[in-house]
Amino acid sequence: MAAILALDAAVIEEVTADIDGVWIANYNCPGQIVISGKKAAVEEACEKLKAAGAKRAEITSPVFTTVPDTSVARIGTQTVTYGGVEND
């Protein structure tokens, strides 16, 4: 995932439309849009978006993606993982 800064949403939509495996995950606010997808596709999109004038902010928590992650959180008596809930 990457937060794309300082670029109009229409430009981000146009650039990502031609790249398989990347999509807009969240419209945070005007001038800040999160993209997500396969790592190589996100990197390709970031390179093309940078060439179009964007800046990139790193994201440390994959909250807007449907891509499975090994991240795990403990909530009460359950272990919650991206992609499902497992009971202890």
Steps between C-alpha positions, in 0.01 A plus 500: 500500500599859447346836573522717191528871576469820298329351196142525380284190544417490128870466412550222755192319368626529142851374580388208718231389252771372264693303763382148586504424872468852642194701598390802698435381853387825663437865422637649824450863396570720198868459425544176698388169352604150607578235241532130573569173327784270410838637603646519147183665367498759780867578434432537127208732571711706740771546236245613240320725750830654609576579135160673488594718799381302801672458831480173698448448872582165656218311669583288804160339559318320214150605603361569151611187317336169419841343438564239772762592755669317784396777740316379807316688773375370837148610589351356817508122475530491121797523268403715203695461178448672167278259311312352792451447871639207695376409850761412762 
